[in-house]
Amino acid sequence: MSHYHAVVWIDHAEAHVLEFTSDAVERKRVRNPHPQQVHHKAGGVGSGKAAPDAAYLKDVASNLADAKEILVLGPGNAKLELLRYLHRHAPSVEANIVGVETADHPTDAQAVAHARKYFAAADRMQPQL
């Protein structure tokens, strides 16, 4: 089923893709098969930042492909890594991103409620033709 709006909450371990209408929600969970530790131990060599998992980001992007307006949520850098991935590999999905916000770990219901408010406010800001 394809919906007009979607919200994705993403971190390095999993993504919750929630497509919705005013009265229905379709939930998809994408798990990173190779979640990596983001920080290194004291005394370690290097920046401690793991490279983004392209296969994971590709899977998330494919789950967002049908949405026309997308809000991206997440607690850290994973949401920005998703945006960079979309910019390079899925520009048609990137074009549908309407907002990016920091959000810790909302439930799916909280993420959808937040996105509904976000899209309602964004729609009011659009010029009326």
N, C-alpha and C positions, 0 to 999 in steps of 0.2 A: 504494500500500500504506500502511496506517495502522498506526502503532505507538503503544504506550502512553507511552513515554518519548522525550524529545527533548532535545538540547543544541544551542544556537545560539551560535556564536562570531561576533561582529560588530564591525566597525570602520566608518569612514566610506566605505570603498571597496567592501567586500563582506561578505557574511554566509555562513557555512557552517551549514546546517541539517542536523542528523544525527539521524534517527529510528532507534531501535534496539530490539532485543530481546536476549535473552541470547546469541543466535547469529547475528543478522543486523543489517546496517546499511544504511539507505537514505540516500544523500548527495544534497544539493541545494546548489547554489551560487547565490546571488543577488548580482549585481553592481550597484552603484550606477551608473546611466548618467551621472550628473553628480557625480563625487566632487569635493569642494571642499577647498581648502587650509584647514586649521583655524587656523593661526597667521598673523599678518600680519607684514609686514616692519617693521623698526625705523623709527619716525617716521611710521607710518601712522595714519590717523584711525579711531577706533572700537575696539571690543573685540577685533576680529580673529576672532571666532567666527562661523562661517557658520550659517545657520538649518538645522535638520534637513531632509532631503529627504523630504517626506511620501510621494511615490510609491515611493521605495525602501523606506521603513519599512512601507508598506502591502503591498508584495510580500513582505517578510520575514514579516509577520503572517499573510498568507494561506498561507504555507508551514508555519506553525506551528499552523494552525487545528485539525488533527485530533489533535494530541498532548494527552494528559491530564495529563502532568507535564513541565514544561520547566525546564531549567537554562540560564541566560543567562551567557555568558562574553564578555569583551572587554578590550582594553587601556586604553580611555579612556572618553570620555563617550558614545560611540555606544550602549553598552548601556543607559545611563540615558535617552537620547533614545528608544530603543525602548520602554522601560517607560512613559515619558510618553505616547508615541503610543498604546500599547495601552490605557492608562488612559482616554484620550479617545475612541478610535475602535474599539477591539476589546476591550471589557471581558471577554468570554467567554474570550478567549485570555489576557488578563492574569490572570484567576482561576486559570489553570493554571501560572503561574510559581511554582516552589517555592524558587528560589534564584538569586542573582546574585553572581558572583565575578569578580575581576580576573584575567585570564590574558593573557599577552603574545601569542604567535603559535604555539599548539600545532598539531601536525599533526591531521588528522581522527582518526586512530587514538588519539592522546594525549587529545584532547577526549572521545572516546567512553569510553576507559578511565577517565578522571577522573569522567565522569558516572555510569558504572556503579558506581564506589565511592561517589560522592555519594548516589545513589539507594538503594543497599544500606544505607548508614548512616542515611539518612532513614527508610527503611522500618522499621528496628529501633527507631527512636525513637517510632513510632506506637503508641498503645495497642492491645493485643491484646484483641479482643472474644470 
